[in-house]
Each structure stands twice: as C-alpha cells, then as structure tokens.
Amino acid sequence: MQLIHKCHKTVKKAGILLSLTAIFFQGCQVKPENSAKAESADSSPLNVIFMIGDGMATGQVTTMFYYKEEPSVFEQFKEIGFINTSSSSNKVTDSAAAGTAFATGQKSFNRGLGLSPDSLPVPTILTILQAKGYQTGLVSIGSITHATPASFYAKVTDRDMEESIAEQLLEADLDFFAGGGLDFFNKRKDGQDLYQSLVGQGYQMDSVGMSRVTDTSRKYGYLLAPNGLPAKHKGRDSFLKEATEQALAKLSASDSGFFLMVEGSYIDWAGHARDKEFMLAEMLDFEEALAVALKYVDTHENTLLIVTGDHETGGMSVGKGAQIDQVDLYFNTDQHTADLVPVFAIGRAADSFKGFYQNSDIFHKILKAAGIQNDKIELVK
C-alpha cells in the first residue's frame, strides 16, 4: 500500500510539472505573422488621406457605376456612413463652414474659416497633428486659398479674403501643397511677393507644372494657375492624380505619420452649372486620384483613407434616360442642398466611420484613430 501511495504522489507531481511546462511553452509560442503585422501597424503613427469631393453626394458617386466601362473604385469600400452637413448658421452649408467642421471638429457659420460660431479662432487638425510630428499636405484643383483647403490653415471671417488667406499659408508650416491661386501670392494689392517668401522659407516652388518630388527632405509648393486650374473638360491634365502621387511620395518618406487632404473642387462647379459633361469629367478625374490613394492603402497597413463630400450641389440624381435601358443625369437646382452625404472609409480604424453622424465628427474620429486625445479644444491665443 505504501509503494502504491508513493507512486500515486510521483505521478501527480509529474502531471503538474507537465502542465506547467505546457503553459510555459504555450506562452512562448511565436505569434502568427498576420498578428505580428497587425500589432506593428497599430503601433505605427497613423497616415491619413482625406479626400473631399466638393459638392459630391450619393447622386454624383452613382454616376461612376453607370458611366464607366470598368467597375468603379468606390466598390472597394465596405465601411460606409452618412453625415449631416448643416452649419451652425444655416441648414444648407457652404464650403467654408463645411471645411471648418472637418478641420476643427466644430460646426461654424457660413463663409467663415477656422473660427467658432462666436468668431474665435480654433486649432485645426493640421496644427494638432503637426505638434505630434506629423507631416501635412493639401491638394486642390481650385486655388489653394479657396474655402476647402483654406479651412485647414486660415482663420478669417469671410472666405473671399484670399490675400489674407495667402499670407496665413506662410505660417501653416505645410510640407506639401499643390493647387492654383498664384495671383494671391505675387500679384497682390499690397505689393508683397509671397511666392518669393515661400522660396525664402525653403520651399521648392513651381508655377509651371507638377514637377516630381526628388528630395524628400525639402518642402514642396505648386501654384499652377492664377486662380483655379482649368476644368477637366476644358483641358486640365491629370493634375489631381499626379499631385496625389507626388504628395504621397513626399509625405510617406517620413516615418512620423502624415495627413493629406485632396480636394476634387469642381464637382461642385459642375453642379452649380447643371452640366452633365462637366460633372462626369470631374467625377472620372476624382476616381483616378482615388485609385492612387486606394493603391497606397493596399500596401501601407497603417493608413486610413476617408472619402466624402463637404455638401451636395445641384440636387443631382441618375434617372431614366431617353432610350430604353439608358440613364441620364438630372439637376433640380443650381445651388447647394441639405442632402446627407456618404462617407467611405478603408484601412486602419475604417469601421469607426459607419453610421449616421455630423460632419464635425470626422475630425474627432480621425484623432481617435490616431490615438490622440483631444477632448478639450482650446481657443487659439
């Protein structure tokens, strides 16, 4: 009996030892490659590509499902939400108030840029991310001083104060910008040559064409038209696609994360003009730039791409055409509307952009995705 008891105790101890050994080796197992990649992506600074189709909502996006021979790149998005675009002063917003909501996380009044409803300056997502070491860039088909790009760096009571807005660009500390608006820099009423001032700040400037980024240690600025660039159906080249490519080449050279805003400006203009040819040309052009961004996201796991419009323009819809099984574009106004606007997201933290919410929430969702706490937005002193 004593021998059996000793054997039982020995077996019991051996069983405990084997269990502890198994736990130890289980804890030391090599994690799957995909898990390691996911942890690596989550620990890296977030890259943000924010694409705004000015005046683009569901109707405009729908055109890409009927007027292209190949599938629309919008089909790649699985995370989709909708935003209310009303401003603090008007149910129907303008681009200045809508841009301010995106850039500051606060709804404000029509025509104002970078200000609270009480006309007090508030910090933008650019300044917040720059303080964290992020690279920043802006691309627009219109003037770089126009409402949407200007909302990310300027603080003025009226969007038409474009010479003042141009001065503020010199203080914005952007790493890359591209668009029109040259006259607001070198043909000014005050006689200043802000183009040369930008050169003096170390920018590699170009007023002729989208030259390639060759030295990523430098800052780049492109002012390629006196005001806005030409419309696509009136001869504009592949500026938006090329500018997006060059911006990504410059900004992605840093490992500190970046924020890039790209605006398809003239979707809005086509809606105001109630012009089908104009609309389709601008939407196809926007899709080409979007394809560049999607390709980048596909090869960079730590990137979040958000695509939306600042408001809808034209009350546009795709309806029955003149022939059987044919569609056509219809406009019911030449103004902005209060239509809800879709938000498309892909990449890191994309699922947080599903649902219905306010346009100002996009700012907060981006900062949350980047792991930046910004619960209290202080007024700029």
Secondary structure, 3 states (H helix, E strand, C coil): CHHHHHHHHHHHHHHHHHHHHHHHHHHCCCCCHHHHHHHHHHHCCCEEEEEEECCCCHHHHHHCCCCCCCCCHHHHCCEEEEEECCCCCCCCCCHHHHHHHHHHCCCCCCCCECECCCCCECCCHHHHHHCCCCEEEEEEEEECCCHHHHCCCCCECCCCCHHHHHHHHCCCCCCEEEEECCHHHHCCCCCCCHHHHHHHCCEEEECCCCCCCCCCCCEEEEECCCCCCCCHHHCCCCHHHHHHHHHHHHHCCCCCCEEEEEEECHHHHHHHHCCHHHHHHHHHHHHHHHHHHHHHHHHCCCEEEEEECCCEECCCEEEECCCCCCEEEECCCCCEECCCEEEEEEECCHHHHCEEEECCHHHHHHHHHCCCCCCCCCCCC
